[in-house]
Amino acid sequence: MSVYSIFFPFITNLGEIGNFNTAYYGAVASIERAELVLKNKEPGFQ
């Protein structure tokens, strides 16, 4: 995340691309959470 913060000022200037990056990293985070659910299979994550 520290590498991402370095480019953050440039991304905010780009506008739409910044929104796309936010959505992209949000999707990656949700995929990682789904993988954790499949590995652990704990009912609390549902």
N, CA, C and O atoms as CSV, one atom per row, in Angstrom:
chain,resi,resn,atom,element,x,y,z
A,1,MET,N,N,0.839,-1.198,0.000
A,1,MET,CA,C,0.000,0.000,0.000
A,1,MET,C,C,0.870,1.241,0.000
A,1,MET,O,O,0.436,2.299,-0.457
A,2,SER,N,N,2.086,1.132,0.503
A,2,SER,CA,C,2.971,2.297,0.512
A,2,SER,C,C,3.361,2.688,-0.903
A,2,SER,O,O,3.522,3.871,-1.204
A,3,VAL,N,N,3.512,1.691,-1.777
A,3,VAL,CA,C,3.836,1.995,-3.174
A,3,VAL,C,C,2.665,2.702,-3.830
A,3,VAL,O,O,2.859,3.609,-4.639
A,4,TYR,N,N,1.455,2.295,-3.489
A,4,TYR,CA,C,0.259,2.917,-4.060
A,4,TYR,C,C,0.138,4.368,-3.610
A,4,TYR,O,O,-0.303,5.218,-4.384
A,5,SER,N,N,0.526,4.665,-2.364
A,5,SER,CA,C,0.410,6.027,-1.847
A,5,SER,C,C,1.366,6.978,-2.560
A,5,SER,O,O,1.122,8.183,-2.607
A,6,ILE,N,N,2.451,6.442,-3.113
A,6,ILE,CA,C,3.394,7.285,-3.851
A,6,ILE,C,C,2.738,7.829,-5.115
A,6,ILE,O,O,2.964,8.981,-5.484
A,7,PHE,N,N,1.935,7.015,-5.773
A,7,PHE,CA,C,1.303,7.429,-7.021
A,7,PHE,C,C,-0.057,8.081,-6.803
A,7,PHE,O,O,-0.696,8.513,-7.763
A,8,PHE,N,N,-0.506,8.157,-5.552
A,8,PHE,CA,C,-1.849,8.666,-5.277
A,8,PHE,C,C,-2.080,10.088,-5.785
A,8,PHE,O,O,-3.145,10.349,-6.344
A,9,PRO,N,N,-1.129,11.032,-5.619
A,9,PRO,CA,C,-1.353,12.393,-6.148
A,9,PRO,C,C,-1.583,12.404,-7.654
A,9,PRO,O,O,-2.394,13.188,-8.148
A,10,PHE,N,N,-0.890,11.555,-8.381
A,10,PHE,CA,C,-1.072,11.499,-9.831
A,10,PHE,C,C,-2.436,10.915,-10.179
A,10,PHE,O,O,-3.088,11.359,-11.124
A,11,ILE,N,N,-2.858,9.928,-9.417
A,11,ILE,CA,C,-4.136,9.271,-9.691
A,11,ILE,C,C,-5.301,10.227,-9.431
A,11,ILE,O,O,-6.279,10.224,-10.178
A,12,THR,N,N,-5.204,11.034,-8.391
A,12,THR,CA,C,-6.288,11.978,-8.103
A,12,THR,C,C,-6.394,13.011,-9.212
A,12,THR,O,O,-7.496,13.483,-9.494
A,13,ASN,N,N,-5.296,13.379,-9.849
A,13,ASN,CA,C,-5.333,14.326,-10.960
A,13,ASN,C,C,-5.979,13.712,-12.191
A,13,ASN,O,O,-6.543,14.430,-13.016
A,14,LEU,N,N,-5.904,12.399,-12.324
A,14,LEU,CA,C,-6.454,11.742,-13.507
A,14,LEU,C,C,-7.967,11.543,-13.414
A,14,LEU,O,O,-8.618,11.287,-14.427
A,15,GLY,N,N,-8.523,11.656,-12.227
A,15,GLY,CA,C,-9.977,11.623,-12.077
A,15,GLY,C,C,-10.579,10.248,-12.304
A,15,GLY,O,O,-10.564,9.401,-11.410
A,16,GLU,N,N,-11.105,10.025,-13.494
A,16,GLU,CA,C,-11.806,8.775,-13.792
A,16,GLU,C,C,-10.911,7.564,-13.589
A,16,GLU,O,O,-11.364,6.530,-13.099
A,17,ILE,N,N,-9.653,7.684,-13.959
A,17,ILE,CA,C,-8.723,6.567,-13.781
A,17,ILE,C,C,-8.523,6.302,-12.289
A,17,ILE,O,O,-8.349,5.154,-11.880
A,18,GLY,N,N,-8.548,7.355,-11.481
A,18,GLY,CA,C,-8.441,7.183,-10.041
A,18,GLY,C,C,-9.619,6.408,-9.491
A,18,GLY,O,O,-9.459,5.548,-8.624
A,19,ASN,N,N,-10.808,6.714,-9.997
A,19,ASN,CA,C,-11.997,5.976,-9.568
A,19,ASN,C,C,-11.908,4.524,-9.993
A,19,ASN,O,O,-12.326,3.627,-9.261
A,20,PHE,N,N,-11.364,4.296,-11.175
A,20,PHE,CA,C,-11.211,2.922,-11.656
A,20,PHE,C,C,-10.249,2.153,-10.767
A,20,PHE,O,O,-10.501,0.994,-10.437
A,21,ASN,N,N,-9.141,2.791,-10.373
A,21,ASN,CA,C,-8.172,2.118,-9.511
A,21,ASN,C,C,-8.793,1.787,-8.162
A,21,ASN,O,O,-8.547,0.713,-7.613
A,22,THR,N,N,-9.591,2.695,-7.627
A,22,THR,CA,C,-10.259,2.437,-6.350
A,22,THR,C,C,-11.182,1.232,-6.464
A,22,THR,O,O,-11.210,0.383,-5.574
A,23,ALA,N,N,-11.934,1.154,-7.553
A,23,ALA,CA,C,-12.838,0.024,-7.756
A,23,ALA,C,C,-12.051,-1.263,-7.959
A,23,ALA,O,O,-12.454,-2.330,-7.496
A,24,TYR,N,N,-10.917,-1.150,-8.659
A,24,TYR,CA,C,-10.108,-2.336,-8.937
A,24,TYR,C,C,-9.538,-2.909,-7.650
A,24,TYR,O,O,-9.630,-4.114,-7.413
A,25,TYR,N,N,-8.943,-2.046,-6.805
A,25,TYR,CA,C,-8.363,-2.547,-5.560
A,25,TYR,C,C,-9.451,-3.039,-4.607
A,25,TYR,O,O,-9.213,-3.954,-3.819
A,26,GLY,N,N,-10.634,-2.445,-4.672
A,26,GLY,CA,C,-11.744,-2.937,-3.865
A,26,GLY,C,C,-12.167,-4.328,-4.294
A,26,GLY,O,O,-12.503,-5.168,-3.460
A,27,ALA,N,N,-12.151,-4.573,-5.612
A,27,ALA,CA,C,-12.508,-5.896,-6.121
A,27,ALA,C,C,-11.465,-6.923,-5.713
A,27,ALA,O,O,-11.804,-8.051,-5.354
A,28,VAL,N,N,-10.194,-6.534,-5.768
A,28,VAL,CA,C,-9.120,-7.448,-5.368
A,28,VAL,C,C,-9.271,-7.815,-3.899
A,28,VAL,O,O,-9.084,-8.973,-3.524
A,29,ALA,N,N,-9.611,-6.826,-3.059
A,29,ALA,CA,C,-9.780,-7.090,-1.634
A,29,ALA,C,C,-10.943,-8.050,-1.394
A,29,ALA,O,O,-10.856,-8.927,-0.534
A,30,SER,N,N,-12.029,-7.888,-2.150
A,30,SER,CA,C,-13.177,-8.778,-1.967
A,30,SER,C,C,-12.848,-10.190,-2.423
A,30,SER,O,O,-13.326,-11.162,-1.838
A,31,ILE,N,N,-12.028,-10.308,-3.474
A,31,ILE,CA,C,-11.617,-11.637,-3.937
A,31,ILE,C,C,-10.743,-12.310,-2.883
A,31,ILE,O,O,-10.877,-13.507,-2.627
A,32,GLU,N,N,-9.844,-11.530,-2.271
A,32,GLU,CA,C,-8.986,-12.098,-1.226
A,32,GLU,C,C,-9.822,-12.547,-0.042
A,32,GLU,O,O,-9.537,-13.584,0.557
A,33,ARG,N,N,-10.852,-11.782,0.304
A,33,ARG,CA,C,-11.732,-12.174,1.413
A,33,ARG,C,C,-12.462,-13.466,1.069
A,33,ARG,O,O,-12.634,-14.335,1.924
A,34,ALA,N,N,-12.894,-13.592,-0.194
A,34,ALA,CA,C,-13.585,-14.812,-0.616
A,34,ALA,C,C,-12.659,-16.018,-0.509
A,34,ALA,O,O,-13.091,-17.103,-0.121
A,35,GLU,N,N,-11.391,-15.831,-0.851
A,35,GLU,CA,C,-10.433,-16.934,-0.736
A,35,GLU,C,C,-10.242,-17.333,0.719
A,35,GLU,O,O,-10.104,-18.516,1.028
A,36,LEU,N,N,-10.233,-16.346,1.618
A,36,LEU,CA,C,-10.104,-16.660,3.042
A,36,LEU,C,C,-11.313,-17.457,3.522
A,36,LEU,O,O,-11.173,-18.382,4.322
A,37,VAL,N,N,-12.494,-17.099,3.035
A,37,VAL,CA,C,-13.706,-17.822,3.429
A,37,VAL,C,C,-13.629,-19.265,2.959
A,37,VAL,O,O,-13.994,-20.183,3.693
A,38,LEU,N,N,-13.152,-19.467,1.732
A,38,LEU,CA,C,-13.064,-20.825,1.204
A,38,LEU,C,C,-12.022,-21.646,1.955
A,38,LEU,O,O,-12.190,-22.852,2.140
A,39,LYS,N,N,-10.943,-20.988,2.390
A,39,LYS,CA,C,-9.895,-21.717,3.111
A,39,LYS,C,C,-10.344,-22.055,4.528
A,39,LYS,O,O,-10.162,-23.181,4.992
A,40,ASN,N,N,-10.928,-21.078,5.212
A,40,ASN,CA,C,-11.287,-21.272,6.615
A,40,ASN,C,C,-12.651,-21.925,6.779
A,40,ASN,O,O,-12.856,-22.722,7.694
A,41,LYS,N,N,-13.589,-21.586,5.888
A,41,LYS,CA,C,-14.969,-22.083,5.955
A,41,LYS,C,C,-15.579,-21.826,7.330
A,41,LYS,O,O,-16.183,-22.709,7.940
A,42,GLU,N,N,-15.404,-20.594,7.797
A,42,GLU,CA,C,-16.004,-20.197,9.066
A,42,GLU,C,C,-17.336,-19.505,8.784
A,42,GLU,O,O,-17.414,-18.677,7.876
A,43,PRO,N,N,-18.380,-19.826,9.539
A,43,PRO,CA,C,-19.695,-19.238,9.271
A,43,PRO,C,C,-19.746,-17.737,9.514
A,43,PRO,O,O,-20.646,-17.067,9.008
A,44,GLY,N,N,-18.812,-17.197,10.270
A,44,GLY,CA,C,-18.835,-15.777,10.591
A,44,GLY,C,C,-18.583,-14.879,9.397
A,44,GLY,O,O,-18.973,-13.712,9.411
A,45,PHE,N,N,-17.938,-15.402,8.361
A,45,PHE,CA,C,-17.600,-14.563,7.217
A,45,PHE,C,C,-18.756,-14.415,6.235
A,45,PHE,O,O,-18.737,-13.524,5.386
A,46,GLN,N,N,-19.749,-15.267,6.342
A,46,GLN,CA,C,-20.863,-15.179,5.408
A,46,GLN,C,C,-21.771,-14.020,5.765
A,46,GLN,O,O,-22.771,-13.787,5.086
